[in-house]
Amino acid sequence: MTTNLKLNVRRADERGHADHGWLDSWHTFSFADYYDPAHMGFRSLRVINDDRVAGGGGFPTHPHRDMEIFSYLLAGKLAHKDSMGNSRVLKPGEIQLMRAGSGVLHSEFNPSATEPAHLLQIWITPDTRGLTPAYTEWTPAVGRESEIKTLVISKDGREGSATIAQDASIYLLKLQPGTKTQHELVTDRGLWLHVAKGAVIVNGITLAAGDALSLEEPGEIEITATDEASEAILFDLK
């Protein structure tokens, strides 16, 4: 762990909020009717929406282009359909990644009439415009579902990760109470850490679910779960 790093904290209750009845959404960065010029994104990371979709609710068919979009399901189920012919029901712990590229239509619905769905929807700006749209999924390898730190998305697809058209390494952290992991950020890169469940301590700073922090200088952070099982997503970005 490197001491005296400049860690910038973004608390959950500082985010934008929209409650549409069927959708309760918190926006880490400016999105839709929420505009904050101080929080337009972080490097290539453009959107983190913390969405809770009521039973039977969902996003009807709508277009996207020139964006790498992925969803991580925390609870419930999410049904995805798109103009590429993909139809899939996502379960907790799974990630779906859609390259909007030159243009794609898709919809997402909660297939349960009663149980809510909780997901993070994340957008990353690609390094190339007009790419051919694509869809892929990431699921943990058998026997590796509870690994503490797993690379889930990367530029080159190493370690069994899904690929993205951007110099970004995205890790899923799953920490049992009291367990810890580290991450070293090298020169000319930026780090964003978003806590999805539970609570963690990062270099002495306590972060609860929905909280985040960023780092833009080289050094190592140590992430430790408090007294509850916790999950976080760590972005290492050019």
C-alpha positions in Angstrom: 0.0 0.0 0.0 1.3 3.4 -0.9 0.7 6.1 1.7 -0.2 9.8 1.0 -1.9 9.0 -2.3 -4.5 11.6 -3.4 -7.7 9.6 -3.4 -10.8 11.5 -4.5 -14.0 10.2 -2.9 -17.5 10.3 -4.6 -20.2 9.5 -2.0 -23.3 7.6 -3.0 -25.7 10.4 -1.8 -23.8 12.9 -3.9 -24.9 11.2 -7.2 -27.8 12.2 -9.4 -31.1 10.4 -8.6 -34.2 9.7 -10.7 -37.2 7.7 -9.5 -39.6 6.8 -12.3 -41.6 4.3 -10.3 -40.6 1.2 -12.2 -37.0 2.4 -12.2 -35.0 3.8 -9.3 -31.6 5.0 -10.6 -28.6 6.7 -9.2 -26.2 8.3 -11.7 -22.5 8.6 -10.8 -21.9 10.8 -13.8 -24.1 13.3 -15.7 -26.9 11.3 -17.4 -30.4 12.2 -18.8 -31.9 15.0 -16.7 -29.0 15.0 -14.2 -26.2 17.4 -15.3 -23.1 18.1 -13.2 -20.2 19.6 -15.1 -17.9 18.4 -12.4 -18.9 14.8 -13.0 -19.1 14.2 -16.8 -17.2 11.0 -16.6 -13.7 9.7 -15.8 -11.3 9.2 -18.7 -13.1 6.8 -21.0 -15.6 5.8 -18.3 -18.8 7.7 -19.2 -21.7 6.2 -17.2 -22.2 4.2 -14.1 -26.0 3.9 -13.4 -27.0 2.0 -10.3 -30.5 0.7 -11.4 -33.3 -1.0 -9.5 -36.0 -2.2 -11.9 -39.4 -3.1 -10.4 -41.0 -6.4 -11.3 -42.3 -6.3 -14.9 -40.5 -3.0 -15.6 -37.9 -2.4 -18.1 -36.3 -0.3 -20.9 -38.3 -0.6 -24.2 -36.4 -0.9 -27.5 -34.1 2.0 -28.0 -30.9 2.8 -30.0 -27.2 3.2 -29.1 -24.1 3.9 -31.1 -20.4 4.3 -30.5 -20.4 3.1 -26.9 -19.2 0.0 -25.1 -22.0 -0.9 -22.7 -22.0 -3.6 -20.1 -24.3 -4.6 -17.3 -23.5 -6.4 -14.1 -26.4 -8.0 -12.3 -26.4 -7.9 -8.5 -29.8 -9.3 -7.8 -32.9 -10.6 -9.7 -32.9 -11.3 -13.4 -32.6 -9.1 -16.5 -33.9 -10.1 -20.0 -31.9 -8.7 -22.9 -32.9 -8.5 -26.6 -31.2 -6.7 -29.4 -31.2 -6.1 -33.2 -28.3 -8.5 -33.6 -30.6 -11.4 -32.7 -29.4 -12.0 -29.2 -31.9 -12.9 -26.5 -30.7 -13.7 -23.0 -31.7 -13.7 -19.4 -28.9 -12.4 -17.2 -28.4 -13.8 -13.6 -26.5 -12.4 -10.6 -22.8 -12.5 -11.0 -23.0 -12.4 -14.8 -21.9 -9.6 -17.1 -23.2 -8.8 -20.6 -21.2 -6.6 -22.9 -22.7 -4.9 -26.0 -20.6 -3.0 -28.5 -23.1 -0.4 -30.0 -20.6 0.6 -32.7 -22.3 1.9 -35.9 -25.7 1.4 -34.3 -27.8 -1.1 -32.5 -31.3 -1.4 -31.0 -31.9 -3.3 -27.7 -34.3 -3.7 -24.8 -33.9 -4.8 -21.2 -36.7 -6.0 -19.0 -37.2 -7.6 -15.6 -38.8 -10.9 -16.4 -40.2 -11.4 -12.9 -43.6 -9.9 -12.1 -42.8 -9.5 -8.4 -39.0 -9.6 -7.7 -37.0 -6.4 -8.4 -33.7 -6.5 -10.4 -30.6 -4.6 -9.3 -27.9 -3.9 -11.8 -25.0 -1.6 -12.6 -25.1 -0.3 -16.2 -21.8 1.0 -17.4 -20.8 2.9 -20.5 -17.2 3.3 -21.8 -16.3 5.4 -24.8 -14.5 3.3 -27.4 -11.2 4.2 -29.0 -12.7 3.8 -32.5 -16.0 5.0 -33.9 -18.2 3.1 -36.3 -17.3 -0.5 -35.3 -19.4 -3.4 -36.2 -21.9 -4.0 -33.3 -21.2 -7.1 -31.2 -22.5 -8.9 -28.1 -20.7 -11.1 -25.6 -21.0 -12.3 -22.1 -18.7 -13.1 -19.2 -19.4 -15.7 -16.5 -17.0 -16.9 -13.9 -15.2 -20.1 -14.7 -16.4 -23.2 -12.8 -14.7 -23.2 -9.4 -13.7 -19.5 -9.7 -17.0 -17.9 -8.8 -15.6 -16.6 -5.4 -12.2 -15.4 -6.5 -11.2 -12.2 -4.7 -10.0 -10.3 -7.8 -11.0 -11.3 -11.3 -10.2 -9.5 -14.6 -13.6 -9.5 -16.4 -13.1 -7.0 -19.3 -9.9 -6.0 -21.1 -8.5 -4.7 -24.4 -6.8 -8.0 -25.3 -9.1 -10.6 -23.7 -6.3 -11.9 -21.4 -7.1 -14.3 -18.5 -10.4 -15.2 -20.0 -11.8 -11.7 -19.9 -14.3 -10.2 -22.4 -12.8 -7.8 -24.9 -13.5 -4.1 -25.2 -12.5 -1.5 -27.8 -10.6 0.6 -25.3 -7.4 0.4 -23.2 -9.3 -0.5 -20.0 -8.8 -3.3 -17.5 -11.9 -3.9 -15.4 -11.8 -6.1 -12.4 -14.6 -7.6 -10.3 -13.7 -7.8 -6.6 -15.5 -10.2 -4.2 -14.3 -9.9 -0.7 -15.5 -11.9 2.3 -15.4 -10.1 5.7 -11.9 -9.0 6.6 -10.3 -10.2 3.3 -8.2 -7.9 1.2 -6.7 -7.3 -2.2 -4.4 -4.8 -3.8 -4.1 -2.9 -7.0 -1.1 -1.0 -8.4 -1.7 1.9 -10.7 1.1 2.8 -13.1 2.1 6.2 -14.5 -0.3 7.8 -17.0 -3.3 5.7 -16.0 -6.4 6.4 -13.8 -8.3 4.2 -11.4 -12.0 4.3 -10.5 -13.4 2.0 -7.8 -17.1 1.6 -7.4 -18.5 -0.3 -4.4 -21.5 -2.4 -5.5 -22.3 -4.3 -2.2 -21.2 -4.1 1.4 -18.4 -1.8 2.5 -14.7 -1.7 2.1 -11.7 0.3 3.5 -9.3 1.7 0.9 -6.0 3.0 2.3 -7.9 3.9 5.5 -11.0 5.4 3.8 -14.3 3.6 4.4 -16.6 3.3 1.4 -20.2 2.0 1.6 -22.3 0.6 -1.3 -22.7 3.3 -4.0 -19.5 5.1 -2.9 -16.6 5.4 -5.2 -13.1 6.8 -5.3 -10.6 7.8 -8.0 -6.8 7.9 -8.3 -4.6 9.5 -11.0 -1.1 9.1 -9.7 1.0 5.9 -9.6 0.9 3.8 -6.5 -0.8 0.9 -4.8 -4.1 0.8 -3.0 -5.2 -1.9 -0.5 -8.9 -2.8 -0.5 -10.3 -4.6 2.6 -13.8 -5.7 3.3 -15.3 -4.6 6.6 -17.5 -7.1 8.6 -19.7 -8.0 5.6 -19.3 -9.6 2.3 -18.6 -6.9 -0.3 -18.3 -6.5 -4.1 -16.7 -3.7 -6.1 -15.8 -3.0 -9.7 -12.3 -1.5 -10.3 -11.5 0.3 -13.5 -7.8 0.8 -14.6 -8.0 3.2 -17.5 -5.7 4.9 -20.0 
